[in-house]
Amino acid sequence: MAAAERSVALYRRAAERDPAAHEPELARTLAALSTHLLRTDTGDGSVAAAREALEITRRSAEPDGQGHRSRIAQRLRLLGRALHRTGDEEEAEACFTEAETILRTLMETGGRERYAADLDAALSGLAAALGAAVDVHLDAGRATEAAAALDRIHRLTGRAGRSDVHAACVTAFARARAREPEGTGQAWQLLTGEPWPSFVYRIG
């Protein structure tokens, strides 16, 4: 982490002199610092480093558009993880959702195998953020918002086809049912027009 902090300081000074030449490396070292901070702090420092890395990457103009979008998706996933660590599930969900959109577009243009692992990571992060969002809303007595988060994780499960996402979805429904059996069930019916599911999703 100390080396990452020194690298950030050095590239920050270099980027002040020549942004076009050094900002990409500044973003890379900020992302590395964020990853280290995720393991050592409460998440606030990691969020700040990841957010700056993403901002720099977004405004970087590079000839390799596909590679540039891939890096944006990577930085979005990093920021999403850091935000999830701090409990900001709403913004974490937005980051993972945007990363999913970018990666699916890249896969449609011929990079299916190249980006499959990144997409899987984005979907797993999104499932974790949505599952946590259900608990946050239930803690605050917001049954309608909890049902909306359950609906989003249910839809995610349908398009992901991953066992870990399926497990996160089933767990979120089970916890919600155990905590607020009447309120959440009623909110679910009002939102979706469907009864509370007796099963959530069957893979395959």
N, C-alpha and C positions, 0 to 999 in steps of 0.2 A: 504494500500500500504506500509506503514511503517513496518507493521508486516511481509509482504511478503519480503521486502528488508532485514530485520533482519534474516529471515529464510534462505534466499539465502546465506547470509554471513556465517551463522553457518554451513549450510550443505556443503558449499564450503570448509571450513576448515576441516570438518570431512572427506570429500571425498579425500582431499589431503593425509590423514593418511590411509584411507581404501576405495579406490574407489569402489570396488565390493559391499561393504555394504551400502555406502551412496550416490553413484551417482544417483541411481533411485529417491531418495528423492530430491536430488539437481535438477534434471530435473523437477520433479513435482512442486517444489517451483518456479523455473524459469518460468514455464508455468503459474502459478498463478500470478506471478509478471507481465508477459507480458499482461495478461488479464486486470489487474488493470491499467497498463500504457496505454492500448488502450483507456481507458475512460478519460485519463487525459493529455496525451501529443500529440505531432504531429505524433507519430508513430515510430520514430527512436529508442527510448528506448525499445519499445515493440518488434520491429523487432530483436534487438540484443538479448533480453532475450529469445524470441521464437526460434531464430536460434540456440542458445546454448542448449536449452532444446531438440531440435530435434537432434542435433549432439550427445548429450549424450545418448539419447534414441536409436539412430541407432546403436551405438557401444556396447550397453548393451547386454550381453548374458544371456538370461533367459530361463528356461526350458519350459515355457508356450509360445510356438511360436506364437499361435493365438492371445493371449493377447498382446504379444509384438508388433505384426504387427498392432493390433488395436490402441495401444498407438502411434505408429509411424504415423498412419493416423490422429489421433487427433492432434498431434503436427504439422503435415503438414497443417491441416486446420487452426490452430492458427497462424502459420507463414504466411499462405496465406492471412488471414484477416489483419494482421499487414502490410504486403507488399501492399495490396490493399489500405490501409489507407494512405500510403506514396506515392502512385501513381506508384508503380513498378508493373504494370499489367502483364508484361511478366513473371516475376518470380512467381507472385501470381498464374497465370494460371498454371504454372508448378507444384506448390505445390498442388493445388486443383485437378489437373489431376492425379497426383501420388496417392493422397488420394483416389480418385474414383477407380482407378485400384486396390489398396489394398483391399478396402471395397467390391468391386464386387467379388474379389477372395474369401474373407472370407465368403460372402453370398453363394457362390457356394458350399462351404464345409459344409453347414448345418446351417449357422448362419443368415438366411434371416431376421427373425424378430429382432434378436439381434442387427443387424447393419443397419437396414433400416433407422433409424433416422439420424445416422451419415452420411450415403450416401446422404440423402436428403440435409443435411447441406453442404456437399461437392459440390453437384450439384448447389445449390443456390449460393455458393461462386464463383464457376467457372463461372456461368452466369453473376454475377456482374463484375467479372474481365474482361470477354470478352466484355461486353457492354462498360465498361470504356475504354478498349483498342481501340475499334472502334473510340471513340471520340479523344483519344490521337493521333492516326494515322491521323485522319482528321485535327486536329489542326496543325499537322506538314506537311500537304499537301501530305500524303502518301496514295493515293486512293487504290493502289494495296494491301497494308498491311491491310487497313481498310476492303477491300472486303474479304481478307483471314480470318480476325477475324469474320466477319459476317458469313462466311461459317462454321467456327468452332462452333459458337453459334447456327446456324441453325441445324447442326448435333447433337449438345448437346440436343436441344429441341426434336429432333426425338427420342433420346434414353432415355430421362428423364421422359417424361410424367407428368410433374409437371406444375401447373398453373403459379407459380411464375417464373419458367424458361421460359415458353411460353411468359409471359408478358415482361420479360427482352429482349427476342429475338425480339418480335414485336416492342418494343420501340427502340431497337438499329437500326433496319431496317428503322423505321419511321424517326429517327433523321438523319441517314445517307442520306436518300432520300431528306429530307428538306435542309440539309446543302450543299450537293454536288450531285445534281440530275443527272448531266451528267457524271462527272468523276467517281463516285462510281458505277453508273449503268454500265458503259462501263467496268470498272475493274471487276465487278461481272460477266459479260458475258464472258470476256476473261478467267477468272479463272475457272468458272463452266461450261461454254458452255450452260448456261440456261438463259432465260430472267429474268429480275428483277421480283421477285415473287409478284403476286397480293395479295396473302395471304401467311402467313409464315407456319402455322402449325395448324392443328385442333386436339384437344385432343380427344382421343377415336376413 
